[in-house]
Amino acid sequence: MKNFFSLFCLMLLTFSLNSQIETGKSGTKKKRKTTVQDKNTGTGKTDKTVVPKEDYTLLSLGYSYGSSFRSLKENGDFYGEPLGERGQEKRLPVSGVYLGANTKFDQKIHLDFGIGFQQYGEQYQNSGSDTTISYKTTYSHVVLPLKVQYQTGDKIIFFIGTGLQAQLLAAYLNKTSTTIEGNETTVKVTELKNKNPFSIASVSSAGVQLPLGNRASFLVSADYALQLSNTFNKQAPYIHRSNLFAIKAAIGFKL
């Protein structure tokens, strides 16, 4: 995890220095003026001045809150087991935190990348006359998203993007509670046995960036992630792929 964080910091520093160099270059350019010819005197007069847009890298810190679920099916005839009660699982509220960077690639095309900590999961509950069984399962990942993003607007910027996200499984928790005649017992399972340490997800987002003064911005977006690879290994009884819909809010600062 330290290696991935170091790599992200190196990438951020490279993009930031490049952005500052480009900004310095654009800052030395003269203002472009449009000259209109006067019909009577034949002399020229200045009509307007066009100032080049500033190029910058936007560093942001964000929090997401949303709803996660999964696709689940038997892992073939040899390892697979019937879904049973797992087929009755429901969506689970989850959250995440992100440190991201956004830098200009072309006129309206930007690269959006970062590092974060994101949860996925599902939950189940079955209540009888005197017995209740419920559990919540969460998969916590260190995530490294990379998106190509289209942006439009001047002060208020609208954006939409898509890309891929590398995911490192950092923690697993299955918390099962059983209540019999008012007496509750809880069992927690945290071992990573039969789990894949690495997975890939497709990610997409759409949102708006609002100015907060000269250097700061507020960003809000709707994000969707779909895991493309199996959460479990090849010998596990199920093929499990998480998905997530979330709202993300962030504060950004120009570098």
N, C-alpha and C positions, 0 to 999 in steps of 0.2 A: 504493500500500500504506500510506503514511503517513496518507493521508486516511481510510482505513478504520479504522486503529488509533486515530486521533483521535476518530472517530465512536463507536467502541466505548468508549473511556474516558469520553466525554461521557454515553453511555447509562448506563454503570456508575455514574457520579457522581450522575446524576439518580435512579436507582433506590435508591442507597444513602442519599441525603438523604431521600427519601420514606419509606424503611424506618425511618430514625432518628426522623423526625417521628411516624410511626404508633406506634413503640415508646414514644416519650415520652408520647403520648396515653394509651396503654394502661397505662403505668406510673402515671398519676395517678388511674386508676380505683380505687375502693375495692374491697376484697375482697368478693365476694358470699357471704353466709352463708345457710344453710338453717336455719330455725327450726322445731322440733317442739314441739307443744303437749303438756304433761304432763296426763294424764287426771285425776290426783288433785288437784293444786294449781291447775291452770289456768294455770300460768306457762309461759312459753316458754323454751326452752334451745337453744343453738347445737349443731347436729349436725355440720356440716363446713364447710370453707372452700374455695371454688373460685378458683384463681388463673388469670387470663387467660394464654394462651400468648404467648410473645414473638414478635414479627414481626421478621425480619431478612433481609438479603441475604447469601447465601453466595458468597464468592469462592473459586475453586478453580484449582489448577494440576495438570494431569494428563498422563499418558503412555499411549499406546495401542500395542498390538502385535497384528498380525493377519495375515490372508491376503486377498489381492486377486486379482481376475480381471476378465474383461470379456465382454460380448456383442459379436460381430463378424460383420458381414455385408457383402456387396457393395453399393456405392453406386450402384444402378441400372444401366441398360444402357450409358449414355454414359460415365460416369466409373469405373464399377466394374471391379474386377479379381478373378479367382479367388483364393480364400483361400490355396490351395497349402499350404505348410508352416506358415503361420500358424494353420491349423486344428488343429495339434498342440500349441499353446501350453498351458502349465500355470499354476497359481496361483503367486503370488509373495509371500513374507513381506515385510511393510511395517510402518512405524511412523509415529507422529505425536505432536505435543505440542499442548497446549491451555491457554488461559486462559479460564475461564468464570465466569459469574455466574448465580445462581438467586434469584429473588425471588417472593414470594407474590402471586398474582393474585386468588384466591378462597380459600374455606375449605381445600380440598385441591388446588386447581389452581395450578400455578406456571409461570412463564416461565423457560426455561433458554436462555441465549444466550452467545455468546463469539466468540473468534477463535483460530485454530490454524494449524498447518502439517501437512498430511497427504499421505502418499504413496499412489499407486495403481500397479498394474503387472501385468506378466505375464512369463513366461520360457519358453524353448525349449531343447531339447538333442537332438541327433541324433548317434549314435556309429556309426562304421563300423569296418572291420578295422584301418585305420591312420589314420583321420581322425575328428575330433570337432568339431562345430560347435555352439556354444551362444550364447545371448544373453539379456540381461535388460533389460527396458524399464520405466522408472519415470517417472511423471508426478507432479510435486510441486506441490501447490496450497496457497495461502492460503485457508482456509475460514472462513466466517461462518455457523455454525449458529444456528437459532432454532427451539425446540421448545416445545410445550405439554406439561406434565408433570403427571401425577397422583401425589400422594404420600400415604402413610398411615403411621401409627405415631407414637410419641412420642420416646423416646430412640433407638431403632433405627427408621430410616425406610426404607420400601420405595417405589420409584418406577418408573414406566413412562411413556415419552413418545414423541412423534412430531412431525415438522415438516419444514422445508426448510433447505437449506444452499446458500448462494452460494459459488462456487469460482472463484478466480483462478489461472490456470496460471502458476506462478513459474519452473519449470525442467522440462526434459525431458532424459532420458538413455537412449540405447540403446547398450549395451556388448556388442559381439560378439567372441567369442573363437574362433579357429580353430586346432586342433592337428593338425599333419601330421607323422607319424613322430616325435613327441616335441617338435617345434618349434612353439611357440605364438605367435600374433600376435593383437593386440587392437586393435579399432577402436572409437572412441567418437564418437557423433553427439549433439550437444546443441542443434542449431538448432530453433526453434519454427515452422518453415515448415509450412503446412497444418494448424496446430493452432488450435483455438478458444481465445481468451484467457479466456473466461468460460463457465461452465456451472452448471447447477442439479442438485442431488441431493436425493432424499428420505432422511431419516435417522430412525432409531428406536433406542430404548435401553431397557433394563430393568436395575435394579440395587438396591443397598442402601447406605445411609449409616450409618456407625457412629460414635458419639461418641468423641472423644479429648480429654477434659477439658471445660471449660465453653464454650470458643470454637472449638475445632478439631474436624474430622471427617475420617474416611477413607471414600472412596467407591470402589466397584468396580462396573462395569457391563459388560454385553454390548451392543455397538453394531453396527448394520448401516447401510450407506449404499448407495444405488442411484442411479447417475447417470442423469438423465432426458434430458439433451441430449447431442449428439454431441461427442466429444473433438476430432474433425477438422472442417475446414471443408467447405463444400458441394462443392468440386472435388476432394476427396481420394477415393482409390479405395475406402475402407471407411467404414462407420458403426460407430463404436466407443463403447461405454458401459461405464465401469468400475463395479465393485461391490466391497464391502469388508465383511468380518466381523472384528471386533476385540474384544479385552478391554481396557478402560480402567481405570486406577487413578489416583486423585487425592487430594490433600490439600486440604481446604476450611477456610476461616476465616470466622467470622461478622463482619459489619460493622455 
